[in-house]
């Protein structure tokens, strides 16, 4: 069996190379982890942007519904005001007819 005689400078070189290899592997592991984190963040960002767009569409739809409801409220308020006015006018007419009826009844009694 052969024994290799390794010199001290050669041992230092081997240790330095092993250390360098360890550092490179560690840096590669860190880069891989950063890449995974960036991909996860990118995916989350896309998801949040999609949710934001959906919420913006929902807000726009609800604003349109609100505008339509406000228009309906204005129209109904006007219809209610018109109906009240007609009722007041018709009530006045009914009261006037009642007065005329009473006068006619008095005249009628006086004639007979």
Z-matrix of the N, CA and C atoms (Angstrom, degrees):
N
C 1 1.437
C 2 1.522 1 108.25
N 3 1.332 2 112.92 1 138.61
C 4 1.465 3 118.65 2 -177.63
C 5 1.511 4 110.58 3 -94.87
N 6 1.264 5 113.47 4 138.82
C 7 1.463 6 118.81 5 174.16
C 8 1.511 7 108.20 6 -108.84
N 9 1.270 8 112.59 7 129.53
C 10 1.462 9 117.62 8 177.26
C 11 1.506 10 109.11 9 -88.51
N 12 1.230 11 113.95 10 134.14
C 13 1.458 12 117.92 11 176.66
C 14 1.531 13 107.32 12 -98.19
N 15 1.337 14 115.58 13 113.96
C 16 1.465 15 121.28 14 -176.97
C 17 1.516 16 107.39 15 -101.84
N 18 1.298 17 114.14 16 128.50
C 19 1.458 18 118.85 17 -179.25
C 20 1.511 19 109.98 18 -80.62
N 21 1.302 20 115.51 19 161.72
C 22 1.463 21 121.64 20 -179.52
C 23 1.532 22 111.84 21 -61.32
N 24 1.328 23 120.45 22 -45.79
C 25 1.465 24 119.38 23 178.51
C 26 1.537 25 112.06 24 -62.27
N 27 1.328 26 115.57 25 -34.10
C 28 1.465 27 118.63 26 178.81
C 29 1.523 28 110.26 27 -68.32
N 30 1.320 29 117.66 28 -38.98
C 31 1.476 30 121.16 29 176.37
C 32 1.526 31 110.59 30 -62.42
N 33 1.318 32 116.02 31 -42.24
C 34 1.474 33 119.47 32 178.07
C 35 1.530 34 110.53 33 -61.64
N 36 1.319 35 115.58 34 -40.12
C 37 1.468 36 120.08 35 178.55
C 38 1.519 37 110.85 36 -63.38
N 39 1.321 38 116.74 37 -43.42
C 40 1.476 39 120.74 38 179.01
C 41 1.524 40 109.65 39 -62.92
N 42 1.316 41 117.59 40 -43.74
C 43 1.481 42 120.74 41 178.90
C 44 1.522 43 110.11 42 -63.10
N 45 1.325 44 117.08 43 -42.58
C 46 1.469 45 120.73 44 179.88
C 47 1.525 46 110.28 45 -63.77
N 48 1.336 47 116.41 46 -41.39
C 49 1.471 48 119.73 47 179.47
C 50 1.528 49 111.40 48 -66.80
N 51 1.324 50 116.54 49 -40.11
C 52 1.468 51 120.00 50 176.61
C 53 1.532 52 110.83 51 -62.77
N 54 1.311 53 115.23 52 -42.90
C 55 1.461 54 119.76 53 178.54
C 56 1.525 55 110.37 54 -62.17
N 57 1.326 56 115.61 55 -44.22
C 58 1.466 57 119.85 56 179.82
C 59 1.528 58 110.58 57 -63.05
N 60 1.338 59 116.29 58 -41.58
C 61 1.466 60 120.93 59 177.56
C 62 1.527 61 110.28 60 -61.58
N 63 1.335 62 117.20 61 -43.72
C 64 1.458 63 121.23 62 178.60
C 65 1.531 64 110.55 63 -60.37
N 66 1.327 65 117.01 64 -45.41
C 67 1.471 66 121.47 65 179.57
C 68 1.524 67 110.20 66 -61.62
N 69 1.333 68 116.51 67 -43.63
C 70 1.478 69 119.93 68 179.34
C 71 1.524 70 111.26 69 -62.33
N 72 1.330 71 116.50 70 -43.70
C 73 1.471 72 120.10 71 178.57
C 74 1.531 73 111.15 72 -63.43
N 75 1.337 74 115.53 73 -40.98
C 76 1.462 75 119.70 74 178.30
C 77 1.528 76 110.70 75 -62.93
N 78 1.334 77 116.32 76 -44.46
C 79 1.476 78 120.21 77 179.16
C 80 1.524 79 110.80 78 -64.36
N 81 1.327 80 116.99 79 -38.89
C 82 1.461 81 119.99 80 178.44
C 83 1.521 82 110.19 81 -63.77
N 84 1.321 83 117.18 82 -41.61
C 85 1.465 84 121.37 83 178.09
C 86 1.527 85 110.23 84 -62.06
N 87 1.347 86 116.08 85 -42.16
C 88 1.468 87 119.67 86 178.48
C 89 1.526 88 110.53 87 -63.71
N 90 1.321 89 116.74 88 -42.71
C 91 1.470 90 119.85 89 179.53
C 92 1.525 91 111.36 90 -63.27
N 93 1.318 92 116.17 91 -40.76
C 94 1.461 93 119.80 92 177.90
C 95 1.522 94 110.81 93 -62.80
N 96 1.325 95 116.97 94 -41.48
C 97 1.470 96 120.78 95 178.51
C 98 1.525 97 110.72 96 -65.39
N 99 1.329 98 117.12 97 -42.78
C 100 1.475 99 120.23 98 176.93
C 101 1.520 100 110.91 99 -61.27
N 102 1.328 101 116.41 100 -40.55
C 103 1.462 102 120.19 101 178.96
C 104 1.527 103 110.34 102 -63.15
N 105 1.339 104 117.51 103 -44.04
C 106 1.470 105 120.67 104 177.49
C 107 1.532 106 110.74 105 -60.16
N 108 1.337 107 116.00 106 -44.05
C 109 1.462 108 119.89 107 179.92
C 110 1.525 109 111.22 108 -63.87
N 111 1.331 110 116.82 109 -41.97
C 112 1.471 111 120.23 110 179.08
C 113 1.519 112 111.02 111 -63.58
N 114 1.328 113 117.08 112 -41.50
C 115 1.465 114 120.38 113 178.19
C 116 1.528 115 110.70 114 -63.82
N 117 1.336 116 116.33 115 -41.78
C 118 1.470 117 119.83 116 178.82
C 119 1.525 118 110.45 117 -64.05
N 120 1.332 119 116.71 118 -42.76
C 121 1.470 120 120.09 119 179.04
C 122 1.522 121 111.19 120 -65.94
N 123 1.308 122 116.45 121 -39.25
C 124 1.459 123 120.83 122 178.91
C 125 1.530 124 110.42 123 -63.06
N 126 1.313 125 115.63 124 -42.85
C 127 1.468 126 120.76 125 177.88
C 128 1.526 127 110.72 126 -63.00
N 129 1.321 128 116.17 127 -44.15
C 130 1.476 129 120.77 128 179.27
C 131 1.520 130 110.63 129 -63.79
N 132 1.328 131 116.79 130 -39.25
C 133 1.458 132 121.01 131 178.68
C 134 1.525 133 110.66 132 -62.30
N 135 1.330 134 116.71 133 -44.66
C 136 1.471 135 120.03 134 177.85
C 137 1.522 136 110.97 135 -61.52
N 138 1.328 137 116.06 136 -40.85
C 139 1.463 138 120.53 137 178.59
C 140 1.530 139 110.65 138 -62.43
N 141 1.330 140 116.90 139 -45.07
C 142 1.470 141 120.58 140 -179.78
C 143 1.521 142 111.55 141 -66.06
N 144 1.332 143 117.12 142 -37.74
C 145 1.470 144 120.09 143 177.21
C 146 1.517 145 110.62 144 -63.97
N 147 1.315 146 116.55 145 -40.08
C 148 1.462 147 120.84 146 177.73
C 149 1.535 148 110.57 147 -63.66
N 150 1.328 149 116.38 148 -43.94
C 151 1.471 150 120.58 149 177.83
C 152 1.528 151 110.47 150 -62.61
N 153 1.335 152 116.40 151 -40.12
C 154 1.463 153 120.75 152 179.37
C 155 1.527 154 110.48 153 -61.76
N 156 1.337 155 117.01 154 -45.23
C 157 1.463 156 120.74 155 179.23
C 158 1.523 157 110.82 156 -61.41
N 159 1.330 158 116.66 157 -42.45
C 160 1.464 159 120.35 158 179.45
C 161 1.525 160 110.46 159 -62.89
N 162 1.331 161 116.65 160 -42.02
C 163 1.469 162 120.11 161 179.40
C 164 1.530 163 111.37 162 -67.07
N 165 1.339 164 116.78 163 -37.28
C 166 1.466 165 119.73 164 177.78
C 167 1.530 166 110.36 165 -64.06
N 168 1.322 167 116.84 166 -41.83
C 169 1.462 168 120.32 167 177.24
C 170 1.523 169 110.73 168 -62.28
N 171 1.326 170 116.25 169 -41.80
C 172 1.463 171 120.54 170 179.14
C 173 1.527 172 110.49 171 -63.02
N 174 1.333 173 117.04 172 -42.66
C 175 1.470 174 120.81 173 179.00
C 176 1.529 175 109.89 174 -61.90
N 177 1.330 176 116.97 175 -43.75
C 178 1.465 177 120.43 176 179.81
C 179 1.525 178 110.70 177 -62.07
N 180 1.336 179 116.72 178 -43.13
C 181 1.466 180 120.20 179 178.46
C 182 1.524 181 110.68 180 -62.67
N 183 1.327 182 116.87 181 -43.07
C 184 1.463 183 120.45 182 -179.23
C 185 1.526 184 111.19 183 -67.74
N 186 1.327 185 117.79 184 -35.22
C 187 1.464 186 120.16 185 176.05
C 188 1.522 187 110.62 186 -64.92
N 189 1.328 188 117.21 187 -38.89
C 190 1.461 189 120.99 188 178.14
C 191 1.531 190 110.27 189 -65.53
N 192 1.313 191 116.29 190 -42.36
C 193 1.470 192 120.52 191 177.05
C 194 1.522 193 109.95 192 -61.92
N 195 1.332 194 116.42 193 -42.50
C 196 1.465 195 121.17 194 179.82
C 197 1.530 196 110.30 195 -61.02
N 198 1.332 197 116.99 196 -44.84
C 199 1.477 198 120.41 197 178.76
C 200 1.519 199 110.60 198 -59.93
N 201 1.332 200 116.51 199 -44.31
C 202 1.459 201 119.94 200 179.57
C 203 1.526 202 111.56 201 -63.59
N 204 1.329 203 116.59 202 -40.72
C 205 1.467 204 119.63 203 178.63
C 206 1.531 205 111.03 204 -66.09
N 207 1.330 206 116.83 205 -39.14
C 208 1.465 207 119.72 206 177.91
C 209 1.523 208 110.65 207 -63.14
N 210 1.343 209 117.07 208 -40.05
C 211 1.466 210 120.30 209 177.27
C 212 1.531 211 110.32 210 -62.90
N 213 1.340 212 115.65 211 -41.74
C 214 1.466 213 119.35 212 179.02
C 215 1.529 214 111.06 213 -64.12
N 216 1.335 215 116.59 214 -39.06
C 217 1.469 216 120.44 215 179.11
C 218 1.525 217 110.26 216 -63.52
N 219 1.337 218 116.69 217 -43.39
C 220 1.466 219 120.47 218 178.83
C 221 1.525 220 109.80 219 -61.37
N 222 1.338 221 116.56 220 -46.10
C 223 1.473 222 120.45 221 -179.87
C 224 1.523 223 110.83 222 -62.87
N 225 1.328 224 117.56 223 -43.58
C 226 1.470 225 120.59 224 -179.73
C 227 1.524 226 111.24 225 -66.88
N 228 1.321 227 117.06 226 -37.71
C 229 1.462 228 120.50 227 177.84
C 230 1.517 229 110.13 228 -62.70
N 231 1.326 230 116.76 229 -42.12
C 232 1.466 231 121.07 230 177.99
C 233 1.529 232 110.28 231 -65.77
N 234 1.332 233 116.63 232 -43.15
C 235 1.472 234 119.89 233 178.01
C 236 1.524 235 110.75 234 -61.42
N 237 1.323 236 117.04 235 -40.12
C 238 1.464 237 121.05 236 178.65
C 239 1.523 238 110.80 237 -64.69
N 240 1.327 239 117.12 238 -43.16
C 241 1.467 240 120.67 239 178.23
C 242 1.527 241 110.09 240 -62.73
N 243 1.327 242 117.60 241 -42.85
C 244 1.466 243 121.39 242 178.06
C 245 1.527 244 110.85 243 -62.74
N 246 1.337 245 116.53 244 -42.14
C 247 1.464 246 120.53 245 -179.87
C 248 1.525 247 110.56 246 -64.61
N 249 1.347 248 117.38 247 -41.76
C 250 1.467 249 120.57 248 177.89
C 251 1.521 250 110.58 249 -61.63
N 252 1.322 251 116.41 250 -41.75
C 253 1.461 252 120.75 251 -179.47
C 254 1.537 253 110.05 252 -63.70
N 255 1.337 254 116.44 253 -44.07
C 256 1.476 255 119.51 254 178.42
C 257 1.527 256 110.94 255 -62.66
N 258 1.332 257 116.34 256 -41.10
C 259 1.467 258 119.79 257 179.88
C 260 1.520 259 110.23 258 -63.42
N 261 1.345 260 116.03 259 -42.72
C 262 1.465 261 119.10 260 178.68
C 263 1.531 262 110.36 261 -62.67
N 264 1.323 263 117.22 262 -43.25
C 265 1.470 264 121.06 263 179.98
C 266 1.522 265 110.39 264 -64.78
N 267 1.324 266 116.98 265 -43.54
C 268 1.464 267 120.56 266 -179.81
C 269 1.523 268 111.18 267 -67.96
N 270 1.354 269 116.41 268 -36.21
C 271 1.469 270 119.78 269 176.88
C 272 1.518 271 109.41 270 -63.95
N 273 1.329 272 116.90 271 -41.68
C 274 1.463 273 120.77 272 177.80
C 275 1.532 274 110.45 273 -62.26
N 276 1.321 275 115.94 274 -41.91
C 277 1.469 276 119.97 275 178.81
C 278 1.526 277 110.68 276 -63.66
N 279 1.348 278 116.02 277 -41.14
C 280 1.462 279 119.99 278 178.87
C 281 1.526 280 109.50 279 -63.14
N 282 1.329 281 116.97 280 -43.08
C 283 1.472 282 120.65 281 178.99
C 284 1.527 283 110.49 282 -62.50
N 285 1.323 284 117.02 283 -41.82
C 286 1.471 285 120.34 284 178.53
C 287 1.525 286 110.78 285 -64.94
N 288 1.315 287 116.68 286 -39.85
C 289 1.471 288 119.78 287 177.96
C 290 1.523 289 111.20 288 -65.55
N 291 1.344 290 116.68 289 -37.44
C 292 1.462 291 120.32 290 177.07
C 293 1.537 292 110.03 291 -62.67
N 294 1.326 293 117.10 292 -41.34
C 295 1.467 294 121.38 293 178.60
C 296 1.529 295 109.71 294 -63.62
N 297 1.317 296 116.35 295 -44.70
C 298 1.473 297 120.38 296 179.47
C 299 1.520 298 109.47 297 -62.87
N 300 1.326 299 117.12 298 -41.50
C 301 1.462 300 121.86 299 179.69
C 302 1.535 301 110.62 300 -61.39
N 303 1.362 302 116.11 301 -42.56
C 304 1.469 303 120.08 302 179.04
C 305 1.526 304 110.39 303 -64.02
N 306 1.345 305 115.71 304 -42.99
C 307 1.473 306 119.29 305 179.31
C 308 1.518 307 111.02 306 -63.96
N 309 1.313 308 116.29 307 -40.99
C 310 1.463 309 119.47 308 178.51
C 311 1.520 310 110.90 309 -65.33
N 312 1.334 311 115.87 310 -37.05
C 313 1.465 312 118.62 311 178.85
C 314 1.526 313 109.68 312 -65.87
N 315 1.345 314 119.64 313 -38.01
C 316 1.450 315 122.21 314 177.76
C 317 1.514 316 110.66 315 -66.34
N 318 1.357 317 115.67 316 -44.05
C 319 1.459 318 120.10 317 179.58
C 320 1.520 319 109.38 318 -63.93
N 321 1.284 320 116.04 319 -40.69
C 322 1.450 321 121.87 320 -178.76
C 323 1.524 322 109.61 321 -63.86
N 324 1.306 323 119.19 322 -40.53
C 325 1.460 324 123.51 323 179.57
C 326 1.530 325 108.67 324 -68.67
N 327 1.325 326 115.91 325 -38.87
C 328 1.452 327 119.40 326 -179.38
C 329 1.516 328 111.25 327 -68.83
N 330 1.321 329 117.76 328 -32.00
C 331 1.469 330 120.47 329 -179.18
C 332 1.516 331 109.37 330 -74.08
N 333 1.216 332 121.23 331 -37.14
C 334 1.464 333 122.95 332 -176.98
C 335 1.449 334 108.89 333 -86.32
